[in-house]
Amino acid sequence: MSERPERPANCGACAFWRKLRETDGLCCRHAPDASHESDQVAHFPQTRITQWCGEGVAAAPKSIGSRCSDCVFWCRPRLGLQPLDRGDMPVSWWDRAGLCARNAPRPIHEPGLRGFWRATLDQDFCGEGEPRSSRPAS
């Protein structure tokens, strides 16, 4: 007997999918990878509601354990992040942002490059997060 969780019929029925519009949403299955450039925002990939992958989990039996703000891998300075080049996000976004340190930087071909963690918003989530507290997710 297999203990494999029930697979969803499509992205729209997946626990890791966040709806943006009627037919589009974000796949939040994986935590962002580290980068070799500072002050980068993690952008979760967009998918259509009708798409599907082999890593999805049906939304009913599995709920996301925590938002970034309650994840053991997320750290947010008291005053928020204050990058030099704010890139594609407004100041108000950076005030609520923190760094996802779920994944270590991967080896690369160039020696001496630094590793940096990507920024996520306090209300973001992913399928690889672990709750910092034992309280139920809201």
N, C-alpha and C positions, 0 to 999 in steps of 0.2 A: 504494500500500500504506500502510495506517495504522499508526502507531506507538503508538496509543492502548492503554493497559494494559487487560488483561482485566477486565471488570466482574463483580463478585460477584453471585450469584443473590439474596442477601439480606444484611441487616446481620450475621448470624452468620458469614458467609463473608468479611467485609470486614477488611482490614488495620487499619482505624481503629476497630474496635469492640472494646470491653472488656466481657467477660461479667461480669454481677453475679449473676444467678440463672439458672435453667434457660431462661427465655424472655425475660429482660430484660437490657439492657446499656447502656453509655454510648457515644455517638457522639463520638469524639475527632478528627474530621476537621479541624476548625479550631481555631486558637489562640484564647484568649479575647481579647475586645476590651477596650480600656482603659475605665475608668469615671470618673465625675466625683465619686465618693465614695471615701474612703480605706478601707483595710482590708477590701476585699471579696474573697471567695473565688470562684474560677472554678468553676462547676458545669457539667459537660458534660451535654448533654441526654440523657435516657433514651429508648431506642427498644426495640421488640420485635425479637426475632431474625428474624421473618418480614418486617419492613419493608425498604425499599430506597430508594436515592436515586441520582441520576446522577453523584455525585462519589465513589462508593465505588471501591475497588481490591481485587481479589482478594488474599486473604491470602498465598497461596503465592508469587506472583511479587514481591510487595512486602512488605518487613518495615519496621517503624518504625525509622527511623535512630537515634533516641536518646530516652532518657528526659529529662524536664525537667532533671535534675541534670547532664546532659552536653550541654545545648543552649546555643548561643551567645546566645540571647535570654533566658535565665533567669539571674537573679542572686539570690544568697542571702547575706545578711549572716552573718558568722562565727558569731554567736550565734542565728541564726534571726530570724524576724520577731517583733516584739513590739508588736502593735497595741494601742491603747487600749481598743477595744471588740472583744473576741475573736469576737463574733458567734456563728455556728453551729458553730464548730470548737473542740475541746478544746486545752489548752495544748500537749500532746504533738504535735498536728498542726502547730501554728505553729512549733514547734522545728525541724521538717523542711521547712518551706515556704520558698518564694522567690517572686520576682515575675517574671511572664512579660511581657517588653517587646517581643514579636513585632509587635504592632500599635500604631501611634501613636494618640493620641486623635483622634477625628473632630471636625470643626467642628460647632458647635451654635448654637442661636438666642440663647442668653444670654451676654452678654459677661462676662469675668472669672472663669469657673469654671476650676478647676484640673483637670489630668488625673492619674489614678492608675492604676497597673497592678494587675491582679488576681493574687491569690496562687494558686499551684498547689503540689502536693506533689512532692517530689523524684522519686518513681516514676511520676508522671503522664506522659503523652505526647500529642502531637497530630500531625496530618499536615502541619503547617507548620513544624515544628522543624528545626533544622540542627545536626548534631553538632559539638561543640567539638573533639573529637579524632577521629583516623582509626581508632581501634580499633573492631572490630565490636560491634554491639549485643548485649547479653546476653539 
